[in-house]
């Protein structure tokens, strides 16, 4: 005879699985986003530091001015801030804390049901 899985155990298992999926998916999304932002950062830096001498505007090559280089430096700095923010993972930690609390609550509820 097969034993039934209790709903309490099923809930606890699902919370645990959700936490693991979230961790993997969040890390993957963050990693891909950071790679894309690093590419943007590199492009902006190449314009800011003069490695790229011209830009194409209306099909014509136009020299990049000093003012434009300064603007690209600001873009690069802002992209770096975004990368830093994503790398710190504030949202992921908050969600993880909430799921830990949920897991704790589920475990407490399971324990109380046994007594």
C-alpha positions as CSV (number, residue, x, y, z in Angstrom):
1,X,0.0,0.0,0.0
2,X,1.3,3.4,-1.0
3,X,1.5,6.0,1.7
4,X,0.0,9.4,1.1
5,X,2.2,12.4,1.3
6,X,0.8,14.8,3.8
7,X,-0.2,18.2,2.6
8,X,2.1,19.8,5.2
9,X,5.1,17.9,3.7
10,X,4.0,18.7,0.2
11,X,3.8,22.4,1.0
12,X,7.2,22.4,2.7
13,X,8.7,20.6,-0.3
14,X,7.2,23.0,-2.8
15,X,8.5,26.0,-0.8
16,X,12.0,24.5,-0.9
17,X,11.8,23.8,-4.6
18,X,10.5,27.3,-5.3
19,X,13.5,28.8,-3.4
20,X,15.9,26.7,-5.4
21,X,14.3,27.6,-8.8
22,X,14.3,31.3,-7.8
23,X,17.9,31.2,-6.9
24,X,18.9,29.5,-10.2
25,X,16.7,31.7,-12.4
26,X,17.6,34.9,-10.7
27,X,21.3,34.1,-10.9
28,X,20.9,33.3,-14.6
29,X,19.0,36.5,-15.4
30,X,21.4,38.6,-13.4
31,X,24.4,37.0,-15.1
32,X,23.0,37.6,-18.6
33,X,22.0,41.1,-17.8
34,X,25.4,41.9,-16.4
35,X,27.1,40.5,-19.6
36,X,24.9,42.7,-21.8
37,X,25.5,45.8,-19.6
38,X,29.3,45.1,-19.7
39,X,29.1,45.2,-23.5
40,X,27.3,48.5,-23.4
41,X,29.9,49.8,-20.9
42,X,32.8,48.8,-23.2
43,X,31.1,50.5,-26.2
44,X,30.5,53.7,-24.2
45,X,34.1,53.7,-22.8
46,X,35.5,53.2,-26.3
47,X,33.6,56.3,-27.4
48,X,34.5,58.3,-24.3
49,X,38.3,57.6,-24.4
50,X,38.7,58.3,-28.1
51,X,39.3,54.8,-29.4
52,X,36.3,55.4,-31.7
53,X,37.0,58.6,-33.7
54,X,33.8,58.8,-35.7
55,X,30.2,57.9,-35.5
56,X,27.8,57.3,-38.4
57,X,25.0,59.9,-38.6
58,X,22.6,60.0,-41.5
59,X,24.9,57.6,-43.4
60,X,28.0,59.8,-43.0
61,X,31.0,59.5,-40.7
62,X,31.0,62.4,-38.2
63,X,33.9,63.1,-35.8
64,X,33.1,62.5,-32.1
65,X,33.3,65.8,-30.3
66,X,34.8,66.4,-26.8
67,X,31.3,67.1,-25.5
68,X,30.0,63.8,-27.0
69,X,32.9,62.0,-25.3
70,X,32.0,63.5,-22.0
71,X,28.4,62.4,-22.5
72,X,29.6,58.9,-23.3
73,X,31.7,58.9,-20.1
74,X,28.6,59.7,-18.1
75,X,26.8,56.9,-19.9
76,X,29.6,54.5,-19.0
77,X,29.6,55.6,-15.4
78,X,25.8,55.1,-15.1
79,X,26.0,51.6,-16.7
80,X,28.7,50.8,-14.1
81,X,26.3,51.9,-11.4
82,X,23.6,49.6,-12.8
83,X,26.0,46.7,-13.0
84,X,27.0,47.2,-9.4
85,X,23.4,47.4,-8.3
86,X,22.5,44.2,-10.1
87,X,25.6,42.5,-8.8
88,X,24.6,43.3,-5.2
89,X,21.4,41.4,-5.7
90,X,19.3,43.4,-3.2
91,X,16.0,42.1,-4.6
92,X,17.1,38.5,-4.6
93,X,18.2,38.6,-1.0
94,X,14.9,40.2,0.0
95,X,12.9,37.5,-1.8
96,X,15.2,34.8,-0.3
97,X,14.6,36.2,3.2
98,X,10.9,36.2,2.7
99,X,11.0,32.6,1.4
100,X,13.2,31.6,4.4
101,X,10.6,33.1,6.7
102,X,7.8,31.2,4.8
103,X,9.8,28.0,5.1
104,X,10.3,28.6,8.9
105,X,6.6,29.3,9.3
106,X,5.7,26.1,7.4
107,X,8.2,24.1,9.5
108,X,6.8,25.6,12.7
109,X,3.3,24.7,11.5
110,X,4.3,21.1,10.8
111,X,5.9,20.8,14.2
112,X,2.9,22.2,16.0
113,X,0.6,19.7,14.2
114,X,2.7,16.8,15.5
115,X,2.3,17.8,19.2
